[in-house]
Amino acid sequence: MKYALVIFETDESRRRIRADRAAYRKEYEGWIGGLAAAGKLVGGDALETEDTAPATVRTTADGTTTVTDGPAYAGEETLGGWFVVEVADRAEAVELARSLPTPETVEVRPLLESA
């Protein structure tokens, strides 16, 4: 089964990145390398979260759209990226998320299988 590990940056993770980006990246890349070496990593991407604000587009039932600068939901946690993993079940996906050595929040979601 494929699962998305959706990564949300936190105030603490951003603080650690600013303090020592190279060390943080090394820790993160070690985790990603472990997923790849175990044959679990399908792919993933990081989002640019420091220099460019996201745009949020909302469409109502009547088709009206509004565009605002900023995340869809403001708060401490910021969507930072995602990984797709291939695992036996939800429990294994959760364990992979728990093994992330950096202080982010990880949302584990199953991917819909295409017909």
C-alpha positions in Angstrom: 0.0 0.0 0.0 1.1 3.5 -0.7 0.9 6.2 1.9 1.7 9.9 1.9 3.8 11.2 4.8 2.8 14.8 4.8 5.3 17.0 6.6 4.4 20.1 8.5 7.2 22.4 9.8 6.9 23.7 13.3 8.3 26.7 15.1 10.9 24.3 16.6 11.9 22.9 13.3 12.2 26.3 11.7 14.3 27.5 14.7 16.7 24.5 14.2 17.0 25.1 10.5 17.9 28.7 11.0 20.5 27.7 13.7 22.3 25.1 11.6 20.8 24.3 8.2 23.6 21.9 7.3 23.3 19.7 10.4 19.5 19.7 10.1 19.7 18.7 6.4 22.1 15.9 7.2 19.8 14.5 9.9 16.9 14.7 7.5 18.8 13.2 4.5 19.9 10.3 6.7 16.3 9.5 7.4 15.4 9.7 3.7 18.4 7.6 2.8 17.2 4.9 5.3 13.7 4.8 3.7 15.3 4.5 0.2 17.8 1.8 1.3 14.9 -0.2 2.8 13.0 0.0 -0.5 10.2 2.0 1.1 10.6 5.4 -0.6 8.5 6.0 -3.7 9.1 9.7 -4.0 8.6 13.1 -2.4 9.1 16.8 -2.6 9.9 19.7 -0.3 8.1 23.0 -0.6 9.8 26.3 -0.5 8.6 27.8 2.8 11.0 30.6 3.6 11.1 33.2 0.8 7.8 33.0 -1.1 4.3 33.0 0.6 1.8 30.5 -0.8 -1.3 31.7 -2.6 -4.6 30.2 -1.5 -7.5 29.9 -4.0 -11.0 29.2 -2.7 -13.9 28.4 -4.9 -17.4 28.6 -3.5 -20.4 26.5 -4.6 -21.5 29.2 -7.0 -18.2 29.2 -8.7 -16.9 32.5 -7.2 -13.1 32.4 -6.4 -11.0 34.4 -4.1 -7.3 34.5 -3.9 -5.4 35.4 -0.8 -1.7 35.4 0.0 -0.8 33.0 2.7 -1.5 29.4 3.7 -5.0 28.0 3.7 -4.9 27.6 7.4 -2.6 29.8 9.4 -1.0 28.6 12.5 2.3 27.3 14.0 2.5 24.4 11.5 3.3 25.0 7.9 3.0 22.5 5.1 6.6 21.7 4.2 6.4 18.7 1.8 5.6 15.1 1.5 7.0 11.6 0.9 5.2 8.7 -0.7 6.2 5.3 0.8 5.2 1.8 -0.1 4.5 -0.3 3.0 2.5 -3.3 4.1 -0.1 -1.4 6.1 -1.0 1.8 8.0 0.9 0.6 11.1 4.2 0.4 9.1 3.6 3.9 7.6 3.0 5.3 11.1 6.2 3.7 12.4 8.2 5.3 9.5 6.6 8.7 10.4 7.5 8.2 14.0 11.1 7.5 13.0 11.6 11.0 11.6 14.4 12.4 13.7 13.5 16.1 13.3 10.7 18.0 15.2 8.0 18.2 12.5 4.4 17.0 12.5 3.7 14.1 10.1 0.3 13.4 8.8 -0.1 9.8 7.5 -2.6 9.3 4.7 -3.3 6.4 2.4 -3.2 7.1 -1.3 -6.1 6.2 -3.5 -5.2 3.4 -5.8 -5.9 4.2 -9.5 -8.2 1.8 -11.3 
